Amino acid sequence: MEPPPAGRAKPTTTAVQPSPDETVPDDILAPSAASAGAAVAVGQPVLVVSDLVKRFADTVAVNHVSLRVPAGTMFGIVGPNGAGKTTTLSMVTGLLRPDEGSILVHGADVWMDPAAAKRAMGVLPDRLRLFDRLTGSQLLYYAGTLRGLDARTVKQRSTDLAVAFGLEDALGRLVSDYSAGMTKKIALACAMIHSPRLLVLDEPFESVDPVSAANITTILQRYVAAGGTVVLSSHSMDLIQRICDLVAIVVSGEVLTTGTMEDVRGGGSLEERFLELAGGRKTAEGMEWLHSFSD
């Protein structure tokens, strides 16, 4: 795998160090030019979403969403439940066809040239479904060979990824026997095995323990520092604020604001800005019965 280009500036994210006994191999972190054609200069858009619309009957789930994600950045999408985050990411990754709009990944239209667009992506979808009757090792092998990697490369990268995600002792077990957090980690490893230019991750830290979350954060930060690009959704405002360079706040299917973390926060915290745009906290009234206990 080719090394990252020299002189590439690191994004301004706060590093989270893995514990001393955790090792993150360097050679799985740099995106491969071969997996997605020519390299994209840092700052040039690797993902362009234009006027995306998705309707379900009379409900507009995504209402003319437009986003530009530069290469070499971590882009966070936050919003309340039902805001349209997962629907948007599903269209970006080719899992759901939009009613209107276009999506370019590394210059390839997701729906006009899906093979080229998907070759440049690694995807961790919502409501994850895996071939869980395979062992972890078999699942990684399947993911790698499906992406056109030879058996030797798949074996080496599987070993590196297992070490990075702390799954060495679990590769021989069926994925159906994994915990929710382990399932999330093996799925993320499958998304990264072909060293894509773009990772699209829907709630990658859900069900993941704090130590593993810190290690995954470090892996993603080093991947971005090597020129990769990450788009992720999360309900954790603190996490998004700490690790993302850019952020979009999505409410009711619309992007209310997007930009650098500093610009969007406006001097406060991301959570405060989110609550301001999303309508603030709602006071629960009329539930006095909850204060008189049944016993």
URRA-V491425 format. One line per field, one symbol per residue. ss: DSSP state (H for helix, E for strand, L for the rest). burial: b if it has 16 or more other C-alpha atoms within 10 Angstrom, else e. Layout:
ss->???
burial->???
This chain:
ss->LLLLLLLLLLLLLLLLLLLLLLLLLHHHLLLLHHHLLLLLLLLLEEEEEEEEEEEELLEEEEEEEEEEEELLLEEEEELLLLLLHHHHHHHHLLLLLLLEEEEEELLEELLLLHHHHHHLEEEELLLLLLLLLLEHHHHHHHHHHHLLLLHHHHHHHHHHHHHHHLLHHHLLLEHHHLLHHHHHHHHHHHHHLLLLLEEEEELLLLLLLHHHHHHHHHHHHHHHHLLLEEEEELLLHHHHHHHLLEEEEEELLEEEEEEEHHHHHLLLLHHHHHHHHHLLLLLLLLLHHHHLLLL
burial->eeebeeeeeebebeebebeeeeebeeebbbbbbbbbeebbebeebbbbbbebbbeeeeeebbbbbbbbbbbbbbbbbbbbeebbbbbbbbbbbbeeebeeebbbbbbbbbbeeeebbbbbbbbbbeeeeeebebbbbbbbbbbbeeeebeeebbbebbbbbbbbbbbbebbebbbeebeebbbbbbbbbbbbbbbbbbbbbbbbbeebeeebbbbbbbbbbbbbbbbbbbbbbbeebeebbebbbbbbbbbbbbbeebbebeebbeeeebbebbeeebeeeeeeeeeeeeeeeee
